[in-house]
Amino acid sequence: MSVDEQEIAMAFNTEADDWQVLCVYQFGLGLGLAAEVFVFDFFSAKADFTGRFRLYGYGSGLGGKAVGWTLPGLSDWSSLECKHAFSAQQLHDCVATVATASVGVGANIGPCLISGITPTGRMLFEDQDAGGLSGGLSAGAMALAGKWRFKEAVSNRPASYSSTAVA
């Protein structure tokens, strides 16, 4: 294992309570029954780690987001109020709930409330808004459940982050 791989593995397992989240991409539809796929980046300065997570949500809703993505040059990171410190490894395979509503053509706006619950029922974060402004086409509202799935470590960081500021 290389030094970089060791550092990523350590960061992946570091518990932190300063997580920020960015919805990178979403696509979904609903007509009574609903399904939506999301890609979120979770960043922690304490862990010095950004992990990309995929979430397939199923539930109920009407309308949807034909497609949505982060707008270039706009970093709409949201801070999470953590109920408990957690690591990216602990978030993987947690139950997720999502309540979302959005409207727009070209630029979309609306809340996207997310939660993370461990298999033992421990709430990591609850009803935290990861919405905001994004590009795409949408009109609708959905209430969904699924699982957080770790995809990969990425270098995406909030513009305000400085690695020299972390002790």
Biotite code that builds the C-alpha atoms (Angstrom):
import biotite.structure as struc

atoms = struc.array([
    struc.Atom([0.000, 0.000, 0.000], chain_id="A", res_id=1, res_name="MET", atom_name="CA", element="C"),
    struc.Atom([1.439, 3.381, -1.018], chain_id="A", res_id=2, res_name="SER", atom_name="CA", element="C"),
    struc.Atom([1.722, 6.322, 1.371], chain_id="A", res_id=3, res_name="VAL", atom_name="CA", element="C"),
    struc.Atom([-1.188, 8.064, -0.410], chain_id="A", res_id=4, res_name="ASP", atom_name="CA", element="C"),
    struc.Atom([-3.363, 4.947, -0.083], chain_id="A", res_id=5, res_name="GLU", atom_name="CA", element="C"),
    struc.Atom([-2.493, 4.690, 3.628], chain_id="A", res_id=6, res_name="GLN", atom_name="CA", element="C"),
    struc.Atom([-3.406, 8.357, 4.187], chain_id="A", res_id=7, res_name="GLU", atom_name="CA", element="C"),
    struc.Atom([-6.735, 7.914, 2.372], chain_id="A", res_id=8, res_name="ILE", atom_name="CA", element="C"),
    struc.Atom([-7.503, 4.762, 4.384], chain_id="A", res_id=9, res_name="ALA", atom_name="CA", element="C"),
    struc.Atom([-6.753, 6.585, 7.665], chain_id="A", res_id=10, res_name="MET", atom_name="CA", element="C"),
    struc.Atom([-8.882, 9.586, 6.648], chain_id="A", res_id=11, res_name="ALA", atom_name="CA", element="C"),
    struc.Atom([-11.736, 7.280, 5.529], chain_id="A", res_id=12, res_name="PHE", atom_name="CA", element="C"),
    struc.Atom([-11.860, 5.853, 9.065], chain_id="A", res_id=13, res_name="ASN", atom_name="CA", element="C"),
    struc.Atom([-11.418, 9.138, 10.988], chain_id="A", res_id=14, res_name="THR", atom_name="CA", element="C"),
    struc.Atom([-14.485, 10.194, 12.984], chain_id="A", res_id=15, res_name="GLU", atom_name="CA", element="C"),
    struc.Atom([-15.368, 13.874, 12.618], chain_id="A", res_id=16, res_name="ALA", atom_name="CA", element="C"),
    struc.Atom([-18.237, 16.220, 13.410], chain_id="A", res_id=17, res_name="ASP", atom_name="CA", element="C"),
    struc.Atom([-17.446, 18.984, 10.905], chain_id="A", res_id=18, res_name="ASP", atom_name="CA", element="C"),
    struc.Atom([-18.866, 17.390, 7.753], chain_id="A", res_id=19, res_name="TRP", atom_name="CA", element="C"),
    struc.Atom([-20.018, 19.479, 4.811], chain_id="A", res_id=20, res_name="GLN", atom_name="CA", element="C"),
    struc.Atom([-22.058, 18.112, 1.916], chain_id="A", res_id=21, res_name="VAL", atom_name="CA", element="C"),
    struc.Atom([-22.522, 19.048, -1.729], chain_id="A", res_id=22, res_name="LEU", atom_name="CA", element="C"),
    struc.Atom([-25.114, 17.508, -4.056], chain_id="A", res_id=23, res_name="CYS", atom_name="CA", element="C"),
    struc.Atom([-23.104, 16.912, -7.232], chain_id="A", res_id=24, res_name="VAL", atom_name="CA", element="C"),
    struc.Atom([-25.785, 15.248, -9.384], chain_id="A", res_id=25, res_name="TYR", atom_name="CA", element="C"),
    struc.Atom([-29.349, 13.989, -9.212], chain_id="A", res_id=26, res_name="GLN", atom_name="CA", element="C"),
    struc.Atom([-31.900, 12.418, -11.532], chain_id="A", res_id=27, res_name="PHE", atom_name="CA", element="C"),
    struc.Atom([-35.370, 11.122, -10.734], chain_id="A", res_id=28, res_name="GLY", atom_name="CA", element="C"),
    struc.Atom([-39.068, 10.922, -11.496], chain_id="A", res_id=29, res_name="LEU", atom_name="CA", element="C"),
    struc.Atom([-42.253, 10.316, -9.583], chain_id="A", res_id=30, res_name="GLY", atom_name="CA", element="C"),
    struc.Atom([-45.923, 9.749, -10.279], chain_id="A", res_id=31, res_name="LEU", atom_name="CA", element="C"),
    struc.Atom([-47.154, 8.427, -6.929], chain_id="A", res_id=32, res_name="GLY", atom_name="CA", element="C"),
    struc.Atom([-44.206, 6.034, -6.688], chain_id="A", res_id=33, res_name="LEU", atom_name="CA", element="C"),
    struc.Atom([-40.852, 7.760, -7.069], chain_id="A", res_id=34, res_name="ALA", atom_name="CA", element="C"),
    struc.Atom([-37.175, 6.939, -7.585], chain_id="A", res_id=35, res_name="ALA", atom_name="CA", element="C"),
    struc.Atom([-34.191, 9.238, -7.676], chain_id="A", res_id=36, res_name="GLU", atom_name="CA", element="C"),
    struc.Atom([-30.428, 8.773, -7.835], chain_id="A", res_id=37, res_name="VAL", atom_name="CA", element="C"),
    struc.Atom([-28.147, 11.259, -6.081], chain_id="A", res_id=38, res_name="PHE", atom_name="CA", element="C"),
    struc.Atom([-24.383, 11.768, -5.958], chain_id="A", res_id=39, res_name="VAL", atom_name="CA", element="C"),
    struc.Atom([-23.125, 13.697, -2.910], chain_id="A", res_id=40, res_name="PHE", atom_name="CA", element="C"),
    struc.Atom([-19.625, 14.730, -1.849], chain_id="A", res_id=41, res_name="ASP", atom_name="CA", element="C"),
    struc.Atom([-19.006, 14.681, 1.923], chain_id="A", res_id=42, res_name="PHE", atom_name="CA", element="C"),
    struc.Atom([-16.018, 16.711, 3.150], chain_id="A", res_id=43, res_name="PHE", atom_name="CA", element="C"),
    struc.Atom([-14.425, 16.942, 6.608], chain_id="A", res_id=44, res_name="SER", atom_name="CA", element="C"),
    struc.Atom([-11.488, 19.243, 7.374], chain_id="A", res_id=45, res_name="ALA", atom_name="CA", element="C"),
    struc.Atom([-10.779, 17.274, 10.599], chain_id="A", res_id=46, res_name="LYS", atom_name="CA", element="C"),
    struc.Atom([-10.538, 14.026, 8.658], chain_id="A", res_id=47, res_name="ALA", atom_name="CA", element="C"),
    struc.Atom([-8.928, 15.811, 5.683], chain_id="A", res_id=48, res_name="ASP", atom_name="CA", element="C"),
    struc.Atom([-11.149, 13.725, 3.424], chain_id="A", res_id=49, res_name="PHE", atom_name="CA", element="C"),
    struc.Atom([-13.763, 14.093, 0.702], chain_id="A", res_id=50, res_name="THR", atom_name="CA", element="C"),
    struc.Atom([-15.793, 11.014, -0.138], chain_id="A", res_id=51, res_name="GLY", atom_name="CA", element="C"),
    struc.Atom([-18.234, 10.661, -3.009], chain_id="A", res_id=52, res_name="ARG", atom_name="CA", element="C"),
    struc.Atom([-21.398, 8.791, -2.052], chain_id="A", res_id=53, res_name="PHE", atom_name="CA", element="C"),
    struc.Atom([-24.173, 7.492, -4.279], chain_id="A", res_id=54, res_name="ARG", atom_name="CA", element="C"),
    struc.Atom([-27.736, 7.207, -3.038], chain_id="A", res_id=55, res_name="LEU", atom_name="CA", element="C"),
    struc.Atom([-30.578, 5.415, -4.794], chain_id="A", res_id=56, res_name="TYR", atom_name="CA", element="C"),
    struc.Atom([-33.794, 6.604, -3.153], chain_id="A", res_id=57, res_name="GLY", atom_name="CA", element="C"),
    struc.Atom([-37.244, 5.031, -3.495], chain_id="A", res_id=58, res_name="TYR", atom_name="CA", element="C"),
    struc.Atom([-40.541, 6.262, -2.093], chain_id="A", res_id=59, res_name="GLY", atom_name="CA", element="C"),
    struc.Atom([-43.354, 8.561, -3.140], chain_id="A", res_id=60, res_name="SER", atom_name="CA", element="C"),
    struc.Atom([-43.536, 11.801, -5.046], chain_id="A", res_id=61, res_name="GLY", atom_name="CA", element="C"),
    struc.Atom([-44.838, 13.743, -7.979], chain_id="A", res_id=62, res_name="LEU", atom_name="CA", element="C"),
    struc.Atom([-42.849, 15.310, -10.801], chain_id="A", res_id=63, res_name="GLY", atom_name="CA", element="C"),
    struc.Atom([-39.124, 15.153, -10.432], chain_id="A", res_id=64, res_name="GLY", atom_name="CA", element="C"),
    struc.Atom([-35.787, 16.343, -11.539], chain_id="A", res_id=65, res_name="LYS", atom_name="CA", element="C"),
    struc.Atom([-35.188, 15.401, -15.138], chain_id="A", res_id=66, res_name="ALA", atom_name="CA", element="C"),
    struc.Atom([-31.552, 16.131, -14.385], chain_id="A", res_id=67, res_name="VAL", atom_name="CA", element="C"),
    struc.Atom([-29.612, 18.313, -11.968], chain_id="A", res_id=68, res_name="GLY", atom_name="CA", element="C"),
    struc.Atom([-25.943, 19.088, -11.436], chain_id="A", res_id=69, res_name="TRP", atom_name="CA", element="C"),
    struc.Atom([-23.625, 21.477, -9.621], chain_id="A", res_id=70, res_name="THR", atom_name="CA", element="C"),
    struc.Atom([-23.188, 24.706, -11.556], chain_id="A", res_id=71, res_name="LEU", atom_name="CA", element="C"),
    struc.Atom([-19.585, 25.483, -12.622], chain_id="A", res_id=72, res_name="PRO", atom_name="CA", element="C"),
    struc.Atom([-17.964, 28.046, -10.357], chain_id="A", res_id=73, res_name="GLY", atom_name="CA", element="C"),
    struc.Atom([-20.712, 27.696, -7.740], chain_id="A", res_id=74, res_name="LEU", atom_name="CA", element="C"),
    struc.Atom([-19.736, 25.735, -4.672], chain_id="A", res_id=75, res_name="SER", atom_name="CA", element="C"),
    struc.Atom([-22.948, 25.312, -2.695], chain_id="A", res_id=76, res_name="ASP", atom_name="CA", element="C"),
    struc.Atom([-21.554, 23.273, 0.227], chain_id="A", res_id=77, res_name="TRP", atom_name="CA", element="C"),
    struc.Atom([-23.827, 22.881, 3.265], chain_id="A", res_id=78, res_name="SER", atom_name="CA", element="C"),
    struc.Atom([-22.555, 22.259, 6.806], chain_id="A", res_id=79, res_name="SER", atom_name="CA", element="C"),
    struc.Atom([-24.098, 19.289, 8.583], chain_id="A", res_id=80, res_name="LEU", atom_name="CA", element="C"),
    struc.Atom([-25.173, 19.498, 12.205], chain_id="A", res_id=81, res_name="GLU", atom_name="CA", element="C"),
    struc.Atom([-23.984, 16.087, 13.315], chain_id="A", res_id=82, res_name="CYS", atom_name="CA", element="C"),
    struc.Atom([-25.817, 14.231, 16.066], chain_id="A", res_id=83, res_name="LYS", atom_name="CA", element="C"),
    struc.Atom([-22.694, 12.065, 16.511], chain_id="A", res_id=84, res_name="HIS", atom_name="CA", element="C"),
    struc.Atom([-19.197, 12.234, 15.054], chain_id="A", res_id=85, res_name="ALA", atom_name="CA", element="C"),
    struc.Atom([-18.788, 9.702, 12.255], chain_id="A", res_id=86, res_name="PHE", atom_name="CA", element="C"),
    struc.Atom([-16.338, 8.571, 9.612], chain_id="A", res_id=87, res_name="SER", atom_name="CA", element="C"),
    struc.Atom([-16.947, 8.092, 5.898], chain_id="A", res_id=88, res_name="ALA", atom_name="CA", element="C"),
    struc.Atom([-16.591, 4.357, 6.537], chain_id="A", res_id=89, res_name="GLN", atom_name="CA", element="C"),
    struc.Atom([-19.386, 4.530, 9.134], chain_id="A", res_id=90, res_name="GLN", atom_name="CA", element="C"),
    struc.Atom([-21.659, 6.423, 6.717], chain_id="A", res_id=91, res_name="LEU", atom_name="CA", element="C"),
    struc.Atom([-21.257, 3.703, 4.059], chain_id="A", res_id=92, res_name="HIS", atom_name="CA", element="C"),
    struc.Atom([-24.298, 1.395, 4.104], chain_id="A", res_id=93, res_name="ASP", atom_name="CA", element="C"),
    struc.Atom([-26.262, 3.643, 6.482], chain_id="A", res_id=94, res_name="CYS", atom_name="CA", element="C"),
    struc.Atom([-29.964, 4.150, 5.883], chain_id="A", res_id=95, res_name="VAL", atom_name="CA", element="C"),
    struc.Atom([-30.696, 7.438, 4.141], chain_id="A", res_id=96, res_name="ALA", atom_name="CA", element="C"),
    struc.Atom([-33.863, 9.497, 4.026], chain_id="A", res_id=97, res_name="THR", atom_name="CA", element="C"),
    struc.Atom([-34.400, 12.330, 1.556], chain_id="A", res_id=98, res_name="VAL", atom_name="CA", element="C"),
    struc.Atom([-37.197, 14.877, 1.259], chain_id="A", res_id=99, res_name="ALA", atom_name="CA", element="C"),
    struc.Atom([-36.771, 17.118, -1.747], chain_id="A", res_id=100, res_name="THR", atom_name="CA", element="C"),
    struc.Atom([-38.685, 19.744, -3.670], chain_id="A", res_id=101, res_name="ALA", atom_name="CA", element="C"),
    struc.Atom([-37.357, 21.755, -6.588], chain_id="A", res_id=102, res_name="SER", atom_name="CA", element="C"),
    struc.Atom([-38.422, 23.906, -9.488], chain_id="A", res_id=103, res_name="VAL", atom_name="CA", element="C"),
    struc.Atom([-36.527, 25.457, -12.369], chain_id="A", res_id=104, res_name="GLY", atom_name="CA", element="C"),
    struc.Atom([-35.427, 25.426, -15.983], chain_id="A", res_id=105, res_name="VAL", atom_name="CA", element="C"),
    struc.Atom([-31.699, 25.954, -16.527], chain_id="A", res_id=106, res_name="GLY", atom_name="CA", element="C"),
    struc.Atom([-31.206, 26.789, -12.859], chain_id="A", res_id=107, res_name="ALA", atom_name="CA", element="C"),
    struc.Atom([-33.085, 24.923, -10.114], chain_id="A", res_id=108, res_name="ASN", atom_name="CA", element="C"),
    struc.Atom([-33.693, 25.891, -6.522], chain_id="A", res_id=109, res_name="ILE", atom_name="CA", element="C"),
    struc.Atom([-35.191, 23.982, -3.628], chain_id="A", res_id=110, res_name="GLY", atom_name="CA", element="C"),
    struc.Atom([-34.468, 22.148, -0.385], chain_id="A", res_id=111, res_name="PRO", atom_name="CA", element="C"),
    struc.Atom([-33.068, 18.637, -0.233], chain_id="A", res_id=112, res_name="CYS", atom_name="CA", element="C"),
    struc.Atom([-33.275, 17.361, 3.358], chain_id="A", res_id=113, res_name="LEU", atom_name="CA", element="C"),
    struc.Atom([-31.024, 14.371, 4.049], chain_id="A", res_id=114, res_name="ILE", atom_name="CA", element="C"),
    struc.Atom([-30.499, 12.054, 7.019], chain_id="A", res_id=115, res_name="SER", atom_name="CA", element="C"),
    struc.Atom([-28.102, 9.240, 7.865], chain_id="A", res_id=116, res_name="GLY", atom_name="CA", element="C"),
    struc.Atom([-28.975, 6.416, 10.278], chain_id="A", res_id=117, res_name="ILE", atom_name="CA", element="C"),
    struc.Atom([-26.659, 3.517, 11.165], chain_id="A", res_id=118, res_name="THR", atom_name="CA", element="C"),
    struc.Atom([-27.914, -0.091, 10.964], chain_id="A", res_id=119, res_name="PRO", atom_name="CA", element="C"),
    struc.Atom([-28.173, -0.044, 14.785], chain_id="A", res_id=120, res_name="THR", atom_name="CA", element="C"),
    struc.Atom([-30.485, 3.005, 14.664], chain_id="A", res_id=121, res_name="GLY", atom_name="CA", element="C"),
    struc.Atom([-27.950, 5.676, 15.666], chain_id="A", res_id=122, res_name="ARG", atom_name="CA", element="C"),
    struc.Atom([-28.753, 9.001, 13.976], chain_id="A", res_id=123, res_name="MET", atom_name="CA", element="C"),
    struc.Atom([-25.620, 10.564, 12.440], chain_id="A", res_id=124, res_name="LEU", atom_name="CA", element="C"),
    struc.Atom([-27.402, 13.625, 11.015], chain_id="A", res_id=125, res_name="PHE", atom_name="CA", element="C"),
    struc.Atom([-31.088, 14.412, 10.577], chain_id="A", res_id=126, res_name="GLU", atom_name="CA", element="C"),
    struc.Atom([-33.038, 16.512, 8.062], chain_id="A", res_id=127, res_name="ASP", atom_name="CA", element="C"),
    struc.Atom([-30.023, 18.549, 6.975], chain_id="A", res_id=128, res_name="GLN", atom_name="CA", element="C"),
    struc.Atom([-30.520, 20.768, 3.913], chain_id="A", res_id=129, res_name="ASP", atom_name="CA", element="C"),
    struc.Atom([-28.145, 19.831, 1.097], chain_id="A", res_id=130, res_name="ALA", atom_name="CA", element="C"),
    struc.Atom([-30.189, 21.701, -1.516], chain_id="A", res_id=131, res_name="GLY", atom_name="CA", element="C"),
    struc.Atom([-29.666, 25.089, -3.026], chain_id="A", res_id=132, res_name="GLY", atom_name="CA", element="C"),
    struc.Atom([-28.994, 26.310, -6.522], chain_id="A", res_id=133, res_name="LEU", atom_name="CA", element="C"),
    struc.Atom([-28.145, 23.824, -9.282], chain_id="A", res_id=134, res_name="SER", atom_name="CA", element="C"),
    struc.Atom([-28.356, 23.500, -13.029], chain_id="A", res_id=135, res_name="GLY", atom_name="CA", element="C"),
    struc.Atom([-30.968, 21.379, -14.769], chain_id="A", res_id=136, res_name="GLY", atom_name="CA", element="C"),
    struc.Atom([-34.684, 20.948, -15.289], chain_id="A", res_id=137, res_name="LEU", atom_name="CA", element="C"),
    struc.Atom([-37.097, 20.153, -12.460], chain_id="A", res_id=138, res_name="SER", atom_name="CA", element="C"),
    struc.Atom([-40.555, 20.495, -10.960], chain_id="A", res_id=139, res_name="ALA", atom_name="CA", element="C"),
    struc.Atom([-41.707, 18.233, -8.171], chain_id="A", res_id=140, res_name="GLY", atom_name="CA", element="C"),
    struc.Atom([-41.441, 16.936, -4.632], chain_id="A", res_id=141, res_name="ALA", atom_name="CA", element="C"),
    struc.Atom([-40.436, 13.510, -3.248], chain_id="A", res_id=142, res_name="MET", atom_name="CA", element="C"),
    struc.Atom([-39.962, 11.650, 0.032], chain_id="A", res_id=143, res_name="ALA", atom_name="CA", element="C"),
    struc.Atom([-37.463, 8.803, -0.369], chain_id="A", res_id=144, res_name="LEU", atom_name="CA", element="C"),
    struc.Atom([-35.406, 6.237, 1.525], chain_id="A", res_id=145, res_name="ALA", atom_name="CA", element="C"),
    struc.Atom([-32.303, 4.336, 0.480], chain_id="A", res_id=146, res_name="GLY", atom_name="CA", element="C"),
    struc.Atom([-28.697, 3.634, 1.539], chain_id="A", res_id=147, res_name="LYS", atom_name="CA", element="C"),
    struc.Atom([-25.562, 5.744, 1.478], chain_id="A", res_id=148, res_name="TRP", atom_name="CA", element="C"),
    struc.Atom([-22.975, 3.960, -0.707], chain_id="A", res_id=149, res_name="ARG", atom_name="CA", element="C"),
    struc.Atom([-19.342, 5.074, -0.724], chain_id="A", res_id=150, res_name="PHE", atom_name="CA", element="C"),
    struc.Atom([-18.093, 5.334, -4.298], chain_id="A", res_id=151, res_name="LYS", atom_name="CA", element="C"),
    struc.Atom([-14.596, 6.862, -4.099], chain_id="A", res_id=152, res_name="GLU", atom_name="CA", element="C"),
    struc.Atom([-12.302, 9.420, -2.489], chain_id="A", res_id=153, res_name="ALA", atom_name="CA", element="C"),
    struc.Atom([-12.240, 12.654, -4.521], chain_id="A", res_id=154, res_name="VAL", atom_name="CA", element="C"),
    struc.Atom([-10.299, 15.921, -4.390], chain_id="A", res_id=155, res_name="SER", atom_name="CA", element="C"),
    struc.Atom([-13.393, 18.176, -4.387], chain_id="A", res_id=156, res_name="ASN", atom_name="CA", element="C"),
    struc.Atom([-13.166, 20.626, -1.465], chain_id="A", res_id=157, res_name="ARG", atom_name="CA", element="C"),
    struc.Atom([-15.053, 23.782, -0.447], chain_id="A", res_id=158, res_name="PRO", atom_name="CA", element="C"),
    struc.Atom([-13.410, 26.931, -1.817], chain_id="A", res_id=159, res_name="ALA", atom_name="CA", element="C"),
    struc.Atom([-13.017, 28.207, 1.768], chain_id="A", res_id=160, res_name="SER", atom_name="CA", element="C"),
    struc.Atom([-10.929, 25.146, 2.803], chain_id="A", res_id=161, res_name="TYR", atom_name="CA", element="C"),
    struc.Atom([-7.234, 25.593, 3.467], chain_id="A", res_id=162, res_name="SER", atom_name="CA", element="C"),
    struc.Atom([-5.218, 22.554, 4.531], chain_id="A", res_id=163, res_name="SER", atom_name="CA", element="C"),
    struc.Atom([-2.834, 24.861, 6.411], chain_id="A", res_id=164, res_name="THR", atom_name="CA", element="C"),
    struc.Atom([-5.711, 26.080, 8.613], chain_id="A", res_id=165, res_name="ALA", atom_name="CA", element="C"),
    struc.Atom([-6.351, 22.580, 10.022], chain_id="A", res_id=166, res_name="VAL", atom_name="CA", element="C"),
    struc.Atom([-4.311, 21.721, 13.095], chain_id="A", res_id=167, res_name="ALA", atom_name="CA", element="C"),
])
